[in-house]
């Protein structure tokens, strides 16, 4: 299932769109090279049509003895500022990790720990003189106060705070 008009099934995703020219709900499986289109004239059957499209695609691939295309293979290219690239490489080297491992770790941390919420929790702990919860960070309360006082309000600066090691 999904959020709003986004559906997922067996690792495949689609965005349901209403096509006013034909009066139908339509979908195309996203992020694969093959074109898999489906449609329905009502909301009750659109998820079934999506499931049928995925199942038919997988069955077709099996019959033809070909590997079905996967939406996410775990690789993608990222273009970043050269100074950030340098810092990431240095961090990876010092910590005896690959650059890919550091990038994956950073993304996983960002997705799992919601940095802006984390900074708000830290600020609350400091303002209320509560002990800081245990993290991998080796910073004193004063270090956190200094760091947080230098940050501007908002999600953009919070994510920078949470990536400092």
Helices and strands as residue ranges (DSSP letters): E 6-9, E 12-15, E 17-19, E 24-28, E 37-40, H 43-64, H 82-94, H 99-113, H 115-127, H 141-150, H 155-162
